[in-house]
Amino acid sequence: QVQLVQSGADVKKPGASVRVSCKASGYTFSDYYMYWVRQAPGQGLEWMGWINPGSGGTNYAQKFHGRVAMTRDTSITTAYMELSRLASDDTAVYYCAREVRYCANGLCSKSFDYWGQGTLVTVSS
Amino acid sequence: DIQMTQSPSSLSASVGDRVTITCQASQGISNYLNWYQHKPGKAPKLLLYDASNLEAGVPTRFSGGGSGTDFTFTISSLQPEDIATYYCQQYDSLPITFGQGTRLEIK
C-alpha cells in the first residue's frame, strides 16, 4: 500500500535551515509529482511547491523563492524539502503529498491522494 | 493568485443533519476543484476531485457540485466521525490555493 512517512519534529533557531524528508513506498516513486504543503498554527493549508521525482524538476511558490529547495534521492525513494533563513512565522506542520493525475482528451485531473503524517517544525530562539 | 473563499468558516450541526459548505473562486476555474477533510493530528484526506467525483472508498453521503466560480460540498446525513475541517483547493493555475477551511462541529 502507498505510504509517505515523514521525518520527526524539529526545533530550529531563527535564521537556521531545516530539512524535512518524505519516504515513499508502495508505488513507483518517479511516476508521481510530490508536493509540499504547510499549515501554520490556526491557519489554513499553504502550497509551497512541487518536485518531479523522475527528472528532479521543481516549481516553487513565489513566496518561498530563494528560500526553499526540494530535492529527491530516487535510490531510497525519498523526497526532501529544505527551508532556509527560518523565522518564527515558519513554525508550522509541513506535509508532503503525492499528486495523482487522471488524463483524458488532453485534459488532466489533479489531486493529492496520499499525504505524509506531517512534520512539526518549531522556530524559536 | 486565485483566491478561494469558503463559507461558513465554522458550522455546528446535529447528527443526521444535511450540511452544505460553499467555496467561491476569485476567477473561473472550470471544475478544477478538490475537497479535503482534515482531522487534528492527521493528514488531510481527499474526498472529492474535479468538484463532484467521489474518491474511492469515500462514503456516498459526501457530494459536491459546481463549476466556474461557485462550488458546493454537502454531507447528506452528518455522522460523528465527520467532525473535521474541510478545505476546497483549486488547481486551475499556480499557485495552487486552498480555501481558509470550514470547521464542522457537532451540536
Chai-1 contact restraints between the chains, C-beta under 6 A:
chainA,res_idxA,chainB,res_idxB,connection_type,confidence,min_distance_angstrom,max_distance_angstrom,comment,restraint_id
A,G44,B,F98,contact,1.0,0.0,6.0,A-B,restraint_1
A,G44,B,Q100,contact,1.0,0.0,6.0,A-B,restraint_2
A,G44,B,G101,contact,1.0,0.0,6.0,A-B,restraint_3
A,L45,B,Y87,contact,1.0,0.0,6.0,A-B,restraint_4
A,L45,B,F98,contact,1.0,0.0,6.0,A-B,restraint_5
A,W47,B,P95,contact,1.0,0.0,6.0,A-B,restraint_6
A,W47,B,I96,contact,1.0,0.0,6.0,A-B,restraint_7
A,A61,B,P95,contact,1.0,0.0,6.0,A-B,restraint_8
A,S109,B,Y49,contact,1.0,0.0,6.0,A-B,restraint_9
A,S109,B,D50,contact,1.0,0.0,6.0,A-B,restraint_10
A,K110,B,Y91,contact,1.0,0.0,6.0,A-B,restraint_11
A,S111,B,N34,contact,1.0,0.0,6.0,A-B,restraint_12
A,S111,B,L46,contact,1.0,0.0,6.0,A-B,restraint_13
A,S111,B,Y49,contact,1.0,0.0,6.0,A-B,restraint_14
A,D113,B,L46,contact,1.0,0.0,6.0,A-B,restraint_15
A,W115,B,A43,contact,1.0,0.0,6.0,A-B,restraint_16
A,W115,B,P44,contact,1.0,0.0,6.0,A-B,restraint_17
A,Q117,B,A43,contact,1.0,0.0,6.0,A-B,restraint_18
